[in-house]
Amino acid sequence: LSGQLKALALAHNATLFMVLLAAFNVLLLRLSGQDDQAIGCPVARRDHPELEGLIGYFTNTLVFRTDLSGNPSFEALLARVRQTSLEAFANEELPSDRLVEILRLPSDLSRNALYQVGFVLQNLPDAELRLPGLRTEPLAVDTAMAKADLWLSLVEVDDGLSGSMAYSTDLFDAATIERYGRHFLTLLASVVAAPEQAIGALPLLEAEERQRILVDWNDTARDYPLQRCTQELVEAQVRRTPEGVAVVCGTRHVTYAELNRRANQLAHRLRELGVGPDVPVGACLERSVELLVAFLGILKAGGAWLPLDPDEPADRLAFKVADSAARVILSQGAGTALLRDLPASVTLLRLDTDWPLLAGYAATDPAVANAPDDIAYVIYTSGSTGQPKGALIPHRGLCNHVHWLNEVLGTRAQDRLLQTTPIGFDASVWTLVVPLTVGATIVLAEPGGQRDSGYIVRTTNEEAITLAQVVPSQLRALAAQSGFGTCQSLRHVIVGGEALAWDLALDFQRLLPATTLSNLYGATEASDDTTRFELGSGTFSSLTVPIGRPMANAQCYILDSHQEPVPIGVTGELYLGGYGLARGYLNRPALTAERFVPHPFRPGERLYRTGDFCRYLSTGDIEYLGRGDQQIKLRGFRIEVGEIEAALRDCAGVRHCVVMVREDQPGLQRLVAYVAGADLARESLLAGLKPRLPDYMVPTAFVLLDELPLLPNGKLDRQALPVPDYQQLTEPGADRAPGTALEKQIADIWTELLGLQRIGLD
């Protein structure tokens, strides 16, 4: 290999040093994703023959800065490195310390000011030191101190090249560095084999590691019965346990037979109204028995479930109705009042006042009208362009998810699941289906109960709940409840929606050691869940719990910007594949093409680009690291700040705005809006946002500025955005002051807890 590298250098009028330095730059690019590299290289500065034999320290360190942007070929990159090297060697007498002074770089004794990675090639033969009356031999000295975060040393020997890597043990472990060494050798072999290839496509993984990442860790095939639609799974269970209790809602206990009968009656009516395959039917319902009737009835009619959460603003609900072109909307109670000004083409069915009419329809199961690849449900998620977007999830993906969850949860007829997830979120779907396919019971939390951790603890004990699904922020509130440790009936708790901190997971295990805790990850566009990590006794070095490995019939790939697989431990974007993928976005062909891309390793299939950055751990588990765009997860809610910013720009007087999540107090995340404009007030901005956005997307704090701070290149200077004065925040409606001593005491507690200036009586 070293001979081939020398030949490559000769063919391009370069030196072996230049070829190796260029290859090392490519390795760093592929490991870090950074296309602007600065590498320190010591030079001997014995550029005259008479200096060679002198004893003394002549060495200086040059810094070779390389531009790797544009994904050039290795040959083109070598030309860049050659030019940089010639210019650097022409100025090698300038001491590096003097360069630091000239550039006025800040002093930091913990690291070199100019570089954090070093490279050296020793290409002079070892000469024996001859002194009168003395015999000498070289002695290796271990200084136990790395000169930089990472340092590659190579030396020419008789039969090729030999070398070593020194590294900071605060940043790397030995196994990681050994992998880097193998990657470097693989890369060098790739370079000599095809120097004309783009550097982003040069193979980095050994065949064994590539097989493990792409194939072995994605070997998830399960032979589930996926030829049936979701409602057929429930109907089969109805026939097995007709008198079993399917739903508990307050004092109401509804059997499988009764639930099925009422859903059938609704389904026959929906068929009359033209509902069939891929036809969305909206449901604006509180958490109630009617919610389950509507869900099953829509699926039995062959239609697609379109949840319309009554907690959302009326304008947002109206957009979903119009965008989906729903022909029929189901409602009851307060939900009906939100559905104002419906088009004449939309039929509104009220499941409270209209039920006497619906009760006259047949109670038998309607004939199956849809197929596994037809749409089971449409879930709208926050959209970066200013409007929500609807993901189209087919029955095949939902059924695969249900079969897998039943397998990993071991669900059985004796289980009781507490349903607390709002219906507008994808996780609510499996909580409505999984129990009904095994004869278990769904216990519906009362409206608003999902926000009351005390209520959840009481209900868990009173109803002997065995299964629950929560987001980490909700779990933290539950763990803080004095009675949470008494919830011994809990058999399995699923956590998802945002990163799970290790300290919270350990608190849970301490409080409920006999309860299994699973950390799930997924996306609406992939039938909700795709990976799972089950908590054991061990922990990892990261702050958050891994998201685990792919579920049955799903694949996960961590790829770089050129859709090449990244090595273990290297950050890349997570792509999802398998049965669970959505058909795409409703009425958004361009966005569908952008996010659902051709599968690079399985021709004819697709992958979904999550926008999430992850890395493989050596165990094969995946660690979530954060987002690659402006999407955020706040208390389990998926939010595109672009949608909030679009709503803000429509408010009077707003010229520019930016929205971000700040954590100015550890553990307390707030949504903050920075707004520049004229005649602005927090109250008027709130009045403009509340009709368009759900509560969880309305910023907590507004910082009003004359202009947003900009960098010299014209981009937003996020570091210069001021910390909000949270003490000046007041709760809307704080005009009515607390009167009694007890009211004042309670208001003081809330003021301290929420960081507000004052709390009103209401």
N, C-alpha and C positions, 0 to 999 in steps of 0.2 A: 504493500500500500504506500509506503513512504517513497518507493521508487516511482510509482505512478504520480504521486503528488509533485515530486521534483520535475517529472516530465511535463506535467500540466503547467507548472510555473515557467519552465523554459519556453513552452509553446506560446505563452502570453507575455513574454518579456518581463517576467516578475521573478521574485525570489520565493523560496520555500516559506520564509517568514510571512510574506504577504498572503500566500495561499492559506496558511494555517490561521492567520489573523482574520481573514475574510470568513473562513469556515466557523471560527469561534464566534464571530459576530452573528452569523446565521443561527448558531445554537442559542445564543442569548435572546435573539429575536423570537425564536420559536418557543422558548421557555417563558418569556416575559410579556411578549406582545408589543414591546417597545421598539420602534424603528429608528430611534436616535440613540446610538450607543457611544459611550466614552470608556475606553479601556486604557489602563496604565501599563506602559511597557518600559522596563529599565534598559538603559543602553550603557555599554561599558565605557564609551568615550576614550578608548585607546586607539585613536585614529591615526597614530604614527607608529611605525615599527619599533622605534626606540622606547616607546612607553610600555610595550607589552611586558617587559621583564621587571618593571618597577613595582615595588610593594606600596600599596596605598589605595585609598578609596576615590575612584574617579567617576563612579556611576551617577547618572542622572536618570530621572524618569520622564519619559515623554507620554503625552496623552493623545491617543489616536481616536478622533471622533469620526464616526462613520454614519452616513445617511443610508438607511436600508429601505426607504419609502418607495412605493410604487411597484413592489414585488418584482425587482429586476431579475434577470438571469444571473447565475453565479459568475459567468464571464463578465457581465457588465459590472457586477459588484466588485469583482477583483480589480477591474480598471479603476474604480473609485478608490479602493483601498491602496492600490499602487500609487496613485497621485497623492493621496494623503500622506502615505509613508515617505515618499520622496521629499515632500514639503516639511515633514516633521524632522527627518534626519538632517535636512539643511539648516535647521535651527536647534540642533540638539545641545548646543552649549548654553542655551538660556536655562538657568536653574528653575526647577519646578516651583521652589519657594518664591522666587521672584515673580513667576507667572501668577501665583495666588495673590501677591501684593498688587500687581498691575490690574487684575480683574476685580480687586476689592471684594473678595469672597469672604463670607462670615467665617470666623474661626470656630471649629468644632473639634475638640480633641478626641471625640469618639469615632471619627471617620476622616478619611482623606477628603480634602475640599474639592478635588478635581475628578476623582473616579472611585468606584467601589468594587471594580473588577479588574484583575491584572492578568497579564500574559507575558511569558518570556520564552524565547527559544535560544538555548545555548548551542551554538554551532561551531565552537572552537574545540579542537582536540585537547583532552586533559594532558597537560605537560607535567612531568615529575619535577618537583621543586628540588634542586640540587644545591646543598649548602655544605661547605667544608666541614668534615668530621661529623655530619649529621645525616641520619636516614629519616625521610618523611613519608607519610602516607595520609591520604584524605580521610577526614573524620566527619561523619554526618552529625549535625547538631540539631536537635529538636528544640526549637524555641518555644513550642507550645502556644504560639501566637500567630494567627493568620495575618498577613500583611494587608489583606482586604477582605471583603465579604466572600469573595471567591477568587482564587488565583490558580491559573493553569500554567504549569512549568513543563516544557518539553526540552529534550536534549538529543542531539544527533549521536548515535552510537554506531558501532561497526555494521550492525545488521539492520539498521533502520532508525526508528524514533522510540524513545522511552520517555516517560513523564509521570506526573502526579498532579493531583488537585488538592490545594489547601483551602479550608473553608471555615467560616464562623460557625461554631457549634450552637450559637444562639439562634441561627437561622436555618441550618440544615442538619440532617442526621447522615450517618455514613451510608445508609441504604440509598438515600436520595442522590448523594454524590456519585455512588457507584453506577446508578442509572444514568446520570448525566455523562459519565465516562463512556458508557455503552452507546448512548445517543450520539456522542461526538464521533465515535468510530464508525457508526452506521452512516452518519452524515458525510464523513470524509469519503467513504466508499461510494456514496451517492454522487458526490461532487466529481470524482474522477470518471465515473461511469457516464454522467450526463451533465457536463458543465454548462451546456446551453439551456438547461431546464430552469424555470423560475424558482427562486429560493423558497417560496411558500409551498412548492410541490415536492421538494427534495425529501425523500423518505428519511424519517427520523427514528422510527420504531423498528426494533428487531422483529423478525417474523413471529417469534413466540409471544412478545408483548402485544403485537398487533392482533394476533389471533385471540388472545385473552380479552382484550378490550372490545373488539368488534364482534366477536362470536361467542366466546365462552360466557362472558358476563351478560350477554343478551340471549342466552339459551333459556327462554321462558315459556316454551310451547306447552299448552295444556289443551286437552281434547274436551273442551266444554261444549254442551249442546247449544250452539248459537244459531240454529236454524229457526228458532221461534222468537216471537216478539215479547216485549216486557209483560204485557197484560196476560199473555198465555202462561207465563210462569206463575202469576198470581192466581189465575183461574184454576190451575192444577192444584195449588195449595188449598183453595176453597173446597175443592172436591175431597181433599184428604181430611180437613178439619173444619167442617162448616160451622160447628158450634163453638169453636175456639174464639176467644176475644181478640179481635184485630186491632181495635182502637179504643183508647181510654182518653176522654176529654172532660176534665172536671168530674162530674158525677155520671156522665154518660159512658156506657160500656157497649160497644157495637161489635157484633159477631162477624166472622168472615162471610157468612151467608147473607146477613143484612147489608153489609158494605157492598158485596158483589151485586145484590139485587138492585140497590139504589143506583150504583154505577151503571148497571145495564140499562135502567130506565132512562138515565141521562144520555147514554150512548145512542140509544135508538132515536131520541129527539135530535141529537146532534147530526146523526146521519140524514134525517129529514132536511136539516138546514144546510146540507151540502158539505159537511165535514168528511174528509177522507185523507188519504196519504199526503203527507207534507203540507197539510193545511193547518196553520197555527190557530189555536183557540186560547184566548186570553183568560186568565183567572185572577180576579182581584178579590182575594178572600183572606179573612183573618185565620189564624191557626185554629182549626175547628174540624169536626167530623166532615163537614161539607167540603173542606179542603181535600180530604182523601177521596170523597165521592167524585169531585171534579177531576182530580188527577187521573183516577182509574177510568172514569167515564170518557175523558178525552182520548186516552190511549185505546180504549175498546172501540171507539168510533173510528179509529184509524188516524186520528189527528195528532198534532204535535202540541205538547204542553208548553204554554207561554205564561210563566208566572209574572204577575203584576203586584208588587208588594204595596199594600195600602200605606206603608210608612213613607213611601216616596212621594215627592211633590206631584201634583196633578199634571203640570206641564211635561214632566218627564214620562209619566204614564201615557199621556196623549201621544208623545213622540213614538213610543214603542208600539202603540196600537196602529198608528199611521204607517210606521216603517215596516211592520210585519204584515200589513194588509190583512189583519185578522178579520174574519167574517163574523165571528161569534165571540162575545165576552161573557164570562160567568162572574157573578158578583153576589154579595150579600151585605147587609148592614151598612157600616161606614164606608166600605169599599165602593158601594154604588154612587155615593155622593161625589167621589173623586172623578168618576167617569163622565164628566160633563161634555156637552157638545160633540157627542159621537156622530160620525157620518151616518147618513140614512142607510148606507149599505151594511152597517154593522147591526147585528141582532144582540140585544142585551137580555140574558137570562138570569133572573134572580133566584138563587137556590133557596131563599126563604119564602118570599111571597108567591113565587111561581111553582113551588113544589107540588101543590095539588094537581096542576096540569101535568107535570112530569110523572107523577105517580100513576097516571093512567097508561103509561107505556109498558111494553112487555118487559118482564123481569129476567128473561133468558139471555144467555151470553150471545151477543151478536156474532155473526160469522166474521172471521178474521179478514180484514180488508187491506192490511199492509204487509210489508216484507221487512226482513231484518235490516236492510240498508235504507229504509225510509226513516224520516226524522221522528225521533221520540220526543225531543224537547228543544226549545229555543231559549238560551240564557243570554241576556244582555250584560255586557261588561263595560266598564268605563272606556271611553274612546279618546285617543290622543288628539283627534281632529276637532273635538268639541261636542260630539254626539256619541251616545252609547252605540255599541255594535253587537249584533246578535249572532252567537255561535250556534251552528246547526249540528246537533248530536244525534246520530242514528241509533236505532235499537240495538244493533250488533255491539256497539261500544258500551252502551249502558248494560246490556245483559252480561257481557264479559266482565265488567266491573262488579256486578252483583254476584256472579259465580265466584269470582276471586275473593271478594270480601267474606262471603259465606265460608270459604275455605280457610282463610287466615284467622277469622274471628271465631270459627267453630260455632256459628249461630245455630240455635235449636229452639224448639217450641217453647221452652221454659224462659227464654230471654225476654226482657222488657227494655225497650230502647226509649230514652228520653229525647224527644224531638224538640230541639231549641233553635235550629238553624233557620234564619229568615228564608222565606220561599224564593226570594229573588237571587239566591246564591246557589251555585252548582251542588255544593255538599248537601243541600236539602233533598235532592232527588234520590240519592241512595238511601237516605234515612227513611224515605217513604216507601221504598221498594224492598230493600233487603229483609226487613222483618216479615213482610207479607209473603215471601217466597219460602219460608220455613215454618210458618205457623206461630211466630212470635207476636208480641204485642207492642204497638206503638203508643207511648204515652205522650200526648201533645201538651207541651207547656202552655200555660195560659198566655194570652197576648201580653207582651211586655215582660213575661217571666224570664226570657232568655237574657235580659239585662240585669237580673236580680240574683246575685250569687247566693244570698240567703234562701231565696225561694228554691233554687236548684238543689241546694243541700237538703232542704226539708222534703222536697218532692222525691229526691233520690231515695231517702230513707223510708218515706211513707209508702211509696209505690214499689219498693224493692227493685230499683233500676239496676240492670246488669250491664247495659251497653250505653255509651254516651260519646258524642262527638263535640269537641270544643276547639276554640282557637287558643294559642298560648296566652294571650292577654287575659282571656276569660279564665283560663286555668290558673293563672297567677292570682286572680281575685278569689277563685274558689279555694286555693291553697291557703289563702289568708283567713278564710272563715274558720272560726274556732271549731265548728262541728264537721269539717270536711273529713277528718280522720275517722269519723264514725260511719262513713258510707261504705261499709264492708260488703254490701251486696254487689258493688261494682266489680265486674269480672274483666272487662276490657274497655279502655278509654282510648279513643283515637284523637290525635292532635294534628291540626293542619291549618293552612291559611297564611302562616308566617313562620319565621325562624323560631325554633324552640331552643331556649337557653339551657345549658347544662345544669345550672344551679336550680332552675325550676323543675327540671326532670328529676333531679336528685331529691328535692323537697317532696315531690309527688311520691317517689318510691319510699321515702321515709314515712310519709303519712299513710300510704296504702301499699304496703310491701307485697300483698298477695294479688294486687290488680296489675294486669298487663297494660303497659303504655306503648302505643305505636305512634311513631312520627311519620306522617304521610305527606307526600308532596305531589302536586299535579297542577293541571291548568284546565280551565273551562274548555279550552279547545281540544282537550284529550280526555273527555269524559270524567273530569275532576281529578282522580288520583292516578298516578303512574308509578310512584316508588313508595317503599315502606322500609322503615328501620324500627326494629323492635328493641326496646330498652332492656339491656342486661345489667350485669354488675359492673362492667368496665366502663371507662370514660376515655375520651380522646383529648388531644391537646388543644382543640379548637374551643371557641366560646359557645358554639351552638352544636346541637345534636345533628349528626348526619341525616340525610334524607333517605339513605339506604340504597336498595337495588330495585330494578324494574319489576313490576307486577307481572302476572301471567299474561302471555301474548302481547307484551309491550317491549319496546326497545328504547334504550337511552344511549345517546352518543354525545360526547363532549368534544366539540370541534373548534378549530381556530377560524380566523377570518377567511381562510381559503377552503373551508370545509374539509380540512385534514384532521384526523384524530390526534388529540394531544396526548402526551405521555402521562403516566401516573404522577399525580402531584402538581400538574401544570394547569393553570386556569384556562378555561375555554367556555364557549356558549353551549348550553344544553339544548339538544334537539330530541324530540320525542317521536316515536313511531309505534306502529301496531294497530290492533283492532279499534282502539279507543279514539282515534283521530276524528275530529269533526269533519263534516263535509266541506266546511268553509264558513265564511261570514255571509249572512243574509244581505243580498243586494250590494255586496262589496267585492266585486271580482278583482279589482286591483290589490286591495288589502289581502284578499285570500291568496293571490299569487305571490305576494311578498312574504307572507308568514308560513304558508304551506308550500314547501319547496321539494323538487325531485330528490328522491333518496339516492345519495351518492354511492351506496354500497349494495342496494337491491333495486335493480332497474324495474321500473313500472310502479314502484311504491312511492309514498310521500313521507316527509318529515315535517313536524311543526317546530318552528324556531321560537323558543320560549322567551329569549331576551334575558334569561337568567344566567349568571356566571357561576360555574361550579368547577370542581376538580375531583378526580378519582383519588381515594385513599388506597393504600397498598392492600387493604382487605377486599377491595372491589366495591365498597360502599361509596356513595357520592356525597360530597360536602357542598352545601349551598353557600355562596359567597356574596351575592348581591345582584343588583340589576345593572344592565348595560345601557339603560335609557332612563327616561324620567318617570317611568311607572314606579309606584311605591305600594308597599303593603303596610297598612296602618290598622292595628287592632283587628287584623284578619280581613280587612276590606282591601280589595284590589282597586287602586285609584290611578288614573292617568291625570297627572297635574295639568296636561294640555287641555282637558275638558274644563277644569276649574278656571284656567287662565282665559279660555275662550269666553266663558260666562262673565268674567270680570271685565274683559275688553268691551263687552256690550253695555256695561254700566256707564252712566253719564259722567263725563269728565275724566275718564281713565285714558291715559296715553300709552303707558307701558306697564307691564306687571310680570311678576314671576312668583310662583308658588313652590314651596319646599317644606320638607319635614325637618324640624330642628329638635335636638335633644340637649337643651341648655341645662337641664337638670337630669342627672343619671337616672335612666329608667322611665323618664316622662317625655314622651314624644308628642310634639304639637305640630299641627298644620299651620304654616305661617304664610301670609300673602304680603308681598312688597309691591306697593302700587304707587306709580308716579302719575300726576295729573293735576287738575285744577278743581278747587272747591270740593274736595273729597272729605267724606266723613264715614266712619265705621258703620254707622246706622244705615246710611243710604246704600253702602256696598252690601250689607247683610240683606237689606230689602230687595236688592237686585238678584242675589244669589239663591235665597231660600225657595222661591217658586220653581227654580230650575234644577237644583241639586239636592240630593238626599243629605240628611244632617251630617253624616260621617264625612262628606266632602266639603262642608262649609268650614273655612279656616277658623281657627281659634283666635288668632291674632292678626291684625292688619297694621302694617308699618307704612305710613304715608310719607312719601319722599317727593322732593322737587324733580329729581332725575334718578334713574337707576345707575349705580356705579359701573363704569366700563373699563376694560383693559385697553392698552394702547392699540390693540388690533381690532377694537370695536366690540369685542365679546363681553358678556356680562362678567363682572368681577364678583363672583359669589363670596369670596373671602371678605370683601368689603361691606357686605350687607350687615347692617347693625343688628345686635341682639334686641329683640322686642322688649319693651318695658312691660313685663307681664303684670307688675303691680298696678298698672294703670287700667287693666282690663276690668270691665264691669259687666255683669250679666244683664242682658236685655230684660227690662221689666223690673229693674232694681230700685225703682222709684219708691215703692211702698216699703218703708223701713220696718225692721222688726220692732215690736212694741214691748213685749214682756221680757223679763230677765232671761227666761228659758229660751225664747226666740232669739235673743241677742247671743246667747251662749252657743246655740246651734249654728247661727249665721257665722260666728267667729271660727268655728271648727271648719265649716265649708270654705270660708275665705282662705284659711291657712292651707287646707288640703288642695284646693283648686288653683291657688296662686292668683286669685282675683282681688280687686281692690275692695269691692263690697258686694254683698249678697242681699237681694231683696226678700221680702216676706214670702213671695211666691216661688 
